[in-house]
Amino acid sequence: MERQNLTMRMSMRRFTRLTSGFSKKVENLAAAVALHFMHYNFARIHQTLRVTPAMEAGIANHVWEVEEIVALIENQPVQSN
């Protein structure tokens, strides 16, 4: 768990101090965290596994491209306040 927290903090500048990349709305923060974990688990080949974690777990059968992740976002209904 500590390694996962460190990876998230180092990958996303929203979680480090003295940055201007913070989220003013909690919805934006949630979306950024979701995108980080989607990319980390489905699109990034890990050095020790030599595949993505999703492929290792049997959830995915290929390395996802960024375009596929964006297509998932575009298919979601927009929430209005």
FENTA-V407543 format. One record per residue. N is the residue number from 1. PSI is psi in whole degrees, 0 to 359 (none if undefined). Layout:
n	psi
N	PSI
N	PSI
//
This chain:
n	psi
1	318
2	322
3	320
4	319
5	318
6	317
7	317
8	316
9	321
10	331
11	331
12	111
13	350
14	339
15	11
16	161
17	163
18	49
19	154
20	5
21	36
22	164
23	127
24	334
25	141
26	332
27	321
28	321
29	315
30	320
31	320
32	319
33	318
34	318
35	320
36	310
37	328
38	313
39	316
40	320
41	335
42	334
43	343
44	123
45	124
46	144
47	317
48	327
49	328
50	9
51	179
52	156
53	325
54	322
55	320
56	324
57	352
58	12
59	323
60	154
61	4
62	165
63	124
64	143
65	159
66	326
67	324
68	321
69	318
70	322
71	324
72	319
73	317
74	335
75	353
76	141
77	145
78	131
79	128
80	148
81	none
//
